[in-house]
Amino acid sequence: MRKQLSLAAAGAFLAGSAPALAQTVTEATVDTGDTAWILTSSALVLLMTMPGLALFYGGLVRAKNFLSVLVQVGAIAAIASTLWIMAGYTLAFGEVTNGWLGAGNAWMLIGTEGLMRGDLTISERTFALFQLTFAAITPALMAGAWVDRARFGWVIGFCALWSLVVYAPVAHWVWGNGWLASSIGTLDFAGGIVVHTTAGVSALVAALLLGRRQGFPKTLMLPHSPSLTMAGAALLWVGWFGFNGGSALAASDDAASAILNTHIAASVASLVWLLIERYTVGKPTSVGFATGAVAGLATVTPAAGFISPGSAMVFGAIAAGVCYPMIQLVKQKLKIDDSLDVFAVHGVGGMAGSLLLAVFMSPSLGGSGYAEGVSMVNQLAAQAVGVGVVALYSAIASAVIAVLVSLAFPMRVSEDTEREGLDITSHGERAWELD
């Protein structure tokens, strides 16, 4: 089943850990069509981060903090990309030795020139580039949890360490033929666990440690530009085709299926979200449409290559039905200031999709089917273990990293700085000059 050999199996191919795969290490004879598609997908995923995510988040904050969001997203992507080349790639996809971390055989991508392993038809550096864009966007997702109040130095220090301590190991466990994939059988087509669960849970921890913004939850902190948020959501939506479609690692029917499922899940989720808004707040909003679409995209991501288009519609409906009330629970009931709903949308969506995957990959529902000897119950257990372990590890590791970095860089800006806005106080600029 080719679909089940997507990103997770690619880690095994590149690591060369399994005996049968380790024998197939040759000078690359790449397929130019597959290579062109993965290079294009890499550009699409980077587009999701800059400018997609930056605009999506930037439009949701108050005008005095707009530039600070853009700078944070850009700087996080830059530091994560640099560390990926230096050490992240080999920690995630280096040769498998113990199932917990990749070996140091590819520091600075040394030794990856022109190599192709297993049945991949792209070079290892093409794969490393594609994975770099995932490593860049994942910590950037967390920025939505601390807008308006986090100190820039702390943000960069936290995300730098997080990319090596949280993201790279989890990527190895699931995609690099680590212990969750090889021993437990956890599946994740394009990032429901590796990207959205890690970022969502870690964002919630960071929001708790930082504390609430001044005035939260009594003061309404309305988005200063829903139009920019809509533009950012549109870029995320299109870029997600590379995120999920590229995870097939070939210009194939699997890629087409993943893109189709991605699009229909986002479409249904955005419509259901508008319907919920209509009956709860009286009007369907642009921010609701954008948020619903992103929830659908996050929820279908772990399953995009394993399910049918009909199932993807169900994923979209469930995404809206689960993520919308989770926002209300986190902010209104628990009064946790996860400012832009990173946990409720990305974390909960990614975890829900990772569990739903086990049910909807059933052949009777049009899915790709289970591995030999694996039943729906077995797969559901494997998914639950994967989600639970990664969520717990992300929470604990993120709390430790956040506190350690705060010893050098205070987590939070002063009250006066927060009132004036981070654009002018942290970066000496204003997004909008009003005469």
ChimeraX attribute file (.defattr): number of C-alpha atoms within 10 A of each C-alpha:
attribute: neighborCount
match mode: 1-to-1
recipient: residues
	/A:1	10
	/A:2	12
	/A:3	22
	/A:4	19
	/A:5	18
	/A:6	25
	/A:7	27
	/A:8	25
	/A:9	24
	/A:10	24
	/A:11	29
	/A:12	27
	/A:13	27
	/A:14	28
	/A:15	27
	/A:16	23
	/A:17	20
	/A:18	15
	/A:19	8
	/A:20	10
	/A:21	16
	/A:22	16
	/A:23	12
	/A:24	14
	/A:25	15
	/A:26	11
	/A:27	12
	/A:28	16
	/A:29	13
	/A:30	16
	/A:31	14
	/A:32	12
	/A:33	14
	/A:34	21
	/A:35	19
	/A:36	15
	/A:37	20
	/A:38	26
	/A:39	18
	/A:40	14
	/A:41	25
	/A:42	25
	/A:43	17
	/A:44	24
	/A:45	28
	/A:46	24
	/A:47	22
	/A:48	28
	/A:49	28
	/A:50	20
	/A:51	18
	/A:52	26
	/A:53	29
	/A:54	30
	/A:55	28
	/A:56	31
	/A:57	26
	/A:58	28
	/A:59	25
	/A:60	26
	/A:61	25
	/A:62	16
	/A:63	20
	/A:64	21
	/A:65	26
	/A:66	26
	/A:67	25
	/A:68	28
	/A:69	28
	/A:70	22
	/A:71	15
	/A:72	20
	/A:73	29
	/A:74	19
	/A:75	18
	/A:76	28
	/A:77	27
	/A:78	17
	/A:79	17
	/A:80	28
	/A:81	23
	/A:82	16
	/A:83	19
	/A:84	28
	/A:85	18
	/A:86	16
	/A:87	19
	/A:88	31
	/A:89	30
	/A:90	27
	/A:91	28
	/A:92	31
	/A:93	32
	/A:94	27
	/A:95	28
	/A:96	27
	/A:97	12
	/A:98	10
	/A:99	21
	/A:100	20
	/A:101	24
	/A:102	27
	/A:103	19
	/A:104	19
	/A:105	18
	/A:106	20
	/A:107	18
	/A:108	17
	/A:109	20
	/A:110	12
	/A:111	12
	/A:112	17
	/A:113	12
	/A:114	15
	/A:115	18
	/A:116	24
	/A:117	24
	/A:118	21
	/A:119	14
	/A:120	21
	/A:121	18
	/A:122	26
	/A:123	22
	/A:124	23
	/A:125	16
	/A:126	21
	/A:127	22
	/A:128	19
	/A:129	20
	/A:130	25
	/A:131	23
	/A:132	23
	/A:133	24
	/A:134	24
	/A:135	25
	/A:136	27
	/A:137	26
	/A:138	25
	/A:139	29
	/A:140	25
	/A:141	26
	/A:142	30
	/A:143	28
	/A:144	27
	/A:145	28
	/A:146	28
	/A:147	26
	/A:148	26
	/A:149	23
	/A:150	24
	/A:151	21
	/A:152	22
	/A:153	17
	/A:154	22
	/A:155	26
	/A:156	22
	/A:157	19
	/A:158	25
	/A:159	28
	/A:160	22
	/A:161	20
	/A:162	22
	/A:163	22
	/A:164	20
	/A:165	17
	/A:166	24
	/A:167	25
	/A:168	24
	/A:169	24
	/A:170	28
	/A:171	29
	/A:172	32
	/A:173	28
	/A:174	31
	/A:175	29
	/A:176	37
	/A:177	34
	/A:178	30
	/A:179	21
	/A:180	25
	/A:181	23
	/A:182	19
	/A:183	12
	/A:184	17
	/A:185	21
	/A:186	26
	/A:187	32
	/A:188	29
	/A:189	30
	/A:190	28
	/A:191	29
	/A:192	30
	/A:193	33
	/A:194	30
	/A:195	26
	/A:196	30
	/A:197	29
	/A:198	33
	/A:199	32
	/A:200	33
	/A:201	25
	/A:202	30
	/A:203	29
	/A:204	26
	/A:205	22
	/A:206	26
	/A:207	24
	/A:208	17
	/A:209	15
	/A:210	20
	/A:211	17
	/A:212	18
	/A:213	21
	/A:214	13
	/A:215	9
	/A:216	15
	/A:217	14
	/A:218	8
	/A:219	9
	/A:220	8
	/A:221	14
	/A:222	12
	/A:223	17
	/A:224	17
	/A:225	18
	/A:226	22
	/A:227	16
	/A:228	20
	/A:229	26
	/A:230	22
	/A:231	18
	/A:232	25
	/A:233	26
	/A:234	19
	/A:235	22
	/A:236	29
	/A:237	23
	/A:238	18
	/A:239	22
	/A:240	25
	/A:241	23
	/A:242	27
	/A:243	30
	/A:244	31
	/A:245	31
	/A:246	30
	/A:247	28
	/A:248	30
	/A:249	25
	/A:250	21
	/A:251	18
	/A:252	14
	/A:253	14
	/A:254	22
	/A:255	24
	/A:256	17
	/A:257	21
	/A:258	31
	/A:259	25
	/A:260	19
	/A:261	31
	/A:262	32
	/A:263	25
	/A:264	23
	/A:265	33
	/A:266	31
	/A:267	22
	/A:268	23
	/A:269	33
	/A:270	27
	/A:271	19
	/A:272	23
	/A:273	27
	/A:274	23
	/A:275	17
	/A:276	19
	/A:277	17
	/A:278	13
	/A:279	10
	/A:280	10
	/A:281	9
	/A:282	10
	/A:283	13
	/A:284	17
	/A:285	15
	/A:286	15
	/A:287	21
	/A:288	22
	/A:289	23
	/A:290	25
	/A:291	27
	/A:292	31
	/A:293	31
	/A:294	27
	/A:295	34
	/A:296	36
	/A:297	36
	/A:298	34
	/A:299	39
	/A:300	38
	/A:301	34
	/A:302	29
	/A:303	33
	/A:304	37
	/A:305	35
	/A:306	32
	/A:307	27
	/A:308	22
	/A:309	20
	/A:310	15
	/A:311	25
	/A:312	32
	/A:313	22
	/A:314	18
	/A:315	35
	/A:316	34
	/A:317	24
	/A:318	23
	/A:319	33
	/A:320	30
	/A:321	17
	/A:322	16
	/A:323	27
	/A:324	22
	/A:325	12
	/A:326	19
	/A:327	20
	/A:328	14
	/A:329	14
	/A:330	17
	/A:331	17
	/A:332	13
	/A:333	10
	/A:334	9
	/A:335	14
	/A:336	21
	/A:337	23
	/A:338	29
	/A:339	24
	/A:340	21
	/A:341	25
	/A:342	27
	/A:343	31
	/A:344	25
	/A:345	28
	/A:346	29
	/A:347	28
	/A:348	25
	/A:349	34
	/A:350	35
	/A:351	26
	/A:352	25
	/A:353	29
	/A:354	30
	/A:355	25
	/A:356	21
	/A:357	30
	/A:358	27
	/A:359	20
	/A:360	25
	/A:361	23
	/A:362	18
	/A:363	14
	/A:364	10
	/A:365	14
	/A:366	15
	/A:367	22
	/A:368	19
	/A:369	22
	/A:370	18
	/A:371	11
	/A:372	6
	/A:373	6
	/A:374	12
	/A:375	15
	/A:376	16
	/A:377	11
	/A:378	16
	/A:379	22
	/A:380	21
	/A:381	17
	/A:382	21
	/A:383	26
	/A:384	18
	/A:385	17
	/A:386	27
	/A:387	23
	/A:388	15
	/A:389	14
	/A:390	23
	/A:391	22
	/A:392	15
	/A:393	17
	/A:394	25
	/A:395	21
	/A:396	14
	/A:397	16
	/A:398	26
	/A:399	17
	/A:400	13
	/A:401	19
	/A:402	25
	/A:403	17
	/A:404	15
	/A:405	19
	/A:406	18
	/A:407	10
	/A:408	11
	/A:409	18
	/A:410	18
	/A:411	24
	/A:412	21
	/A:413	20
	/A:414	12
	/A:415	12
	/A:416	9
	/A:417	17
	/A:418	20
	/A:419	15
	/A:420	12
	/A:421	22
	/A:422	27
	/A:423	23
	/A:424	16
	/A:425	18
	/A:426	16
	/A:427	12
	/A:428	9
	/A:429	14
	/A:430	18
	/A:431	13
	/A:432	10
	/A:433	6
	/A:434	5
	/A:435	3
